Amino acid sequence: MINKLAIFGNGATKSATWHWLMQRITAVILIPLSFQLIVFLNLCMTAPFQQTVAWLKSPLNTICIEVWLLAVFYHSAIGLQVVIEDYVANQELQVKLIKVINLSFLFLAVAALFFIFRIM
């Protein structure tokens, strides 16, 4: 059996390894889901409203867009957290900025999902 600490490290290294791994996983998830988003955006631009809503009401399409939203917000929050940790020297400011970013992305994700569910 592989030691979990050997894979994820310990202490601060564990957090950095976890962020690196989750950044890659969400990036891989976003690749195929982005094609579905492109189809959705194309419908928004070219199709009548009723056709776009009908497309979005399909369970597969709804799930794909919802998973894309969750993955992109999480991916973005992790990415910005790494940037803040790398470039902001003041530890207190780092913590505050990371909290603001995480709360902002959480609010945006909840709002986006709310409006998708509202269409349903």
N, C-alpha and C positions, 0 to 999 in steps of 0.2 A: 504494500500500500504506500502511496506517495504521501509524504508529509505535507500537510496543508500549508504550514509555515514556509516550507521550501518553495512553494509556488507563489504565494502572495507576500512573502517577507513578513516583517513584524514592525510594529511601531509606525513611524512616519512612512517607511517604505511600503508598508501594507496599503496605506491610503493612496500613495502615488501609483502603485501597481494596479490597484483596483480601478482608479480613474483611467489609467492607460487602457486596461482591458475593456472597461465599459465604453470608452470612446470608440474603440475598434468594433465592438459588437454592435453598437448603435449605428455606426457608419455602414456596416455590412447590411443591417436591417433596412436602412434608409435607401439603399441602392434600388432594390426591386420595387419598393413602395413609392419611390419618386416617379416611376413610370405611371403608376396609377394616379398620382397627383397631377401629372401632366395631362392625362386624359380628362380629369376633372376640370382643370383650369381651361382646357380647350373647349369643353362643353359650356363652361361659364361664359366664355367669350363668343361662342358661335351658335349655340343651341338656344331654343326658347327656354324660359324659366321652368315651365312644367316638365320638360324633358330632362333638364339638369336635376331637378328635385327627384324625379322618378329614378334617375341613375343613382343618386345618392341614397335613396331609400332601399336599394338592393342591399341585403345583409353583407355580402362579400365586399362591396364597395365601401359601405359604411365602416366596416371593421378595418379595412385597409387604410382609410383616411384617418380613423381614430388612432390606430397604431402608429401611423406616420406622425401625427401630431404629438403623441406622447414621446416617441423616439426623438423627434427633432428638438423638442423643448428640453428633454433630458440631456441630449448630446450638446446642445448649446450652453446649458447651465454648467456642465462639466468643463467644457472648453473655456468658458469665461472665467471659471474658478481657477483653472490652471494659469491663465494669463495673469490674473490678479496675484496669485501666489508667486509668480515669477517676477513681476515687475513693480509691485507695490511693496516698499520696504517696511513701512509701519505696520506692525502686527495687529494693532487695534483697528486700524483702517481696513486691513485685509478682512478681518472677521466681519466687520460691519458691511463692507461691500459684498462679500459672499452671501451674507444673509439677505441683503436687498435683492441681489440677483436671483437667488433661489426663490424668494417670495414672489418676485416679479414673474418669473417663468412659471411658477405654480399657478399664480392668478391667471396668466394668459392661457395656460393649458386647460384650466377649469372653465374659463370663459369660452374657449373654442369648443370644448366638448359639450358644454351647455347648449350652445347654439346649434350644434349638429343634432343633439337629442331633441331640440325644439322643432327642428325640421321634420323629424320622424313623427 
